Amino acid sequence: MTMMNSDVHPLGRRCSQLALTAAVALASQSALAVNDLPGGPAVNQLNLHPAVTKIAHEQAWLHNMMLVICLVIFVAVFGVMFYSIFKHRKSKGAVSANFHESVKVEIAWTIVPFIIVILMALPATKVVVAMKDTTNADLTIKATGYQWKWGYEYLKGEGDGIRFVSTLDASQRALSDSGHPGQVDDYLLKVDNPLVVPVNKKVRIITTAQDVIHAWMVPAFGVKQDAIPGFVRDTWFKAEQEGDFYGQCAELCGKEHAYMPIHVKVLSQQAYTAWVAEEQKKAAAKADDPSKVWTLDDLMARGEKVYTANCAVCHRPDGKGAGQFPALDGSKVVLSETHADQIHVLLNGRNQMPAWKAILNDSEIAAVATYTKNSWSNKTGQIVQPAEVVAERAK
């Protein structure tokens, strides 16, 4: 009896430990649970995103219609097949029939699939043609894919001339790097500068890329368009409700592919007009005189903002670099007294680093170059002036 008890008790303790471990795991999963993200993915989502454009509604209808047709065909074909196997099985004494082809059957299984294909093709063609009709747009925006961010330039319509870069929010990248994202509904979808558009206006999106193939996709809009270097493609949407809507680059574009989100903010016409006015004020403030001579303190203050908004995600806030992005702290190019080398890299890019000449102005490039030359352990005391950037652009 004593021996039995000694054998059972450790097993009981082991079962208790396993149960406790399972309970802790379940509690941890519950603690990390997130909520549905309006305009973005939902928890345990199985269907398409809720549509907010006419095209997306029609795509969802096509999806459901073709799913029903395929289901009906599946049930009919396999129903007949299994019925025949059961009804005419050998154990029932069934004898195989010996007959030649039937003209009626041949005609039937040619005409019926043809009719089904036509019934599927007509509404599908209508939707595809509508998806490609980018004429009469109220607003035209160019979306340029970079590794790994999106650049937006308002080309036509209200807001003409506004341009900015949209990058994954630094706090989200920090969460990812930590390996413990926690309870974040918009995990890896939050950006520093969302694309802003007015509600009930036709927006044409022109896509291209600087380095590799990307794809601009917002599921709630029913939009997915490749962005190909050296080519210009276009698509459009007309959001029927205000709110925040999310997407991601849908083309495998490199190791940072998961960190290239899309955030579109749809505003009322009044709110959009106010946003445009504010952005134009900011642009006017940034329209610096390239011949202006800056002090070190002013360049450092501005350079820190430029670095945080555009460079810190890849090179890290402490300048130590990460992966294929080299450290700027102690970099020979950054420490060099030949400023043209660093300016050239900033303007034209190198390897995975995008070219910033179409995104940042001369003063911003001079400021971020000065900031990197005098931050962390890089205490060079060197100053890069906008005029040096102008000279390098002209080469």
Secondary structure by P-SEA (a helix, b strand, c coil): caaaaaacaaaaaaaaaaaaaaaaaaaaaaaacccccccccccccccccccccaaaaaaaaaaaaaaaaaaaaaaaaaaaaaaaaaacccccbbbbbbbcccaaaaaaaaaaaaaaaaaaaaaaaaaaaaaaccccccbbbbbbbcccbbbbbbcccccccbbbbbcccaaaaaaaaaccccccccccccccccccccccbbbbbbbcccccbbbbbbccccbbbbbbcccccbbbbbbccccccccccccccccccccbbbbbbbbcaaaaaaaaaaaaaaaaaacccccccccaaaaaaaaaaaaaacccccccccccccccccccccccccccccaaaaaaaaaccccccccccccccaaaaaaaaaaaaccccccccccccaaaaaaaaac
